[in-house]
Amino acid sequence: MIRCVVVDDKPLAIDILNDYISKIPDLTLAFSSTNPLEALEYVMKNDVELVFLDIQMPQLNGVQFMKIVNEKCLIILTTAYSEYALDGFENNAVDYLLKPISFERFYKAVQKVVRHFSLTAPLQTSITYQPAESENDFIFVKTEYKLVRINTDDILFIEGMQNYVAIQTKTDKILSLQSIKKTEEQLPKKQFIRVHRSFIVAVKKINSIERARIYIGDAVIPFGDLYKEDFYKLIEGKK
């Protein structure tokens, strides 16, 4: 069962979504609230897998909520304003439901989440060996219905793409259904570093850095200000 939270400042909107959730066997309602701060506290302290999240709310809007949660759970946005779609997808929302929400459209969005958990669950249960950092010269990632071994020395950079990552190697691009945060945790800390919300790079594959750009081969990767201090500490040997 996928544990859900519903957050919306309109009680009627919550009632509709709660009713929809009750009609889908894969979902169970864990918590709902018209207060985004109360809902945020619940999500951060409890095991939650999916949040149905309104964007236009007082005190804390949906985009701010997503940034704080930061991939702890999946998010489906619910709103009457289509202009917020880009903000939602840039923060890795699974889907974007425009009000009034039909059950058919709700069901389609939920199936994306169901497929996500059905694909990732076998990986969590079948792979128990995690090499220590000193021997971590390869990782396993799930792609389609198989596990693929990737030598870390072959990786140039990794790009987060909503609920996927694209791992660019010397010869190929491999898509895997997992978060960029989880991928970062698998990699050797002295060899790879996050340089942007959506990018991890292999330090020794960097050709040059110019202003807010990192060049690796023909690829140009954005360099976020929030990540520069840790990056320079690493290459200077202070981290």
Disulfide bonds with the S-S distance in Angstrom:
none
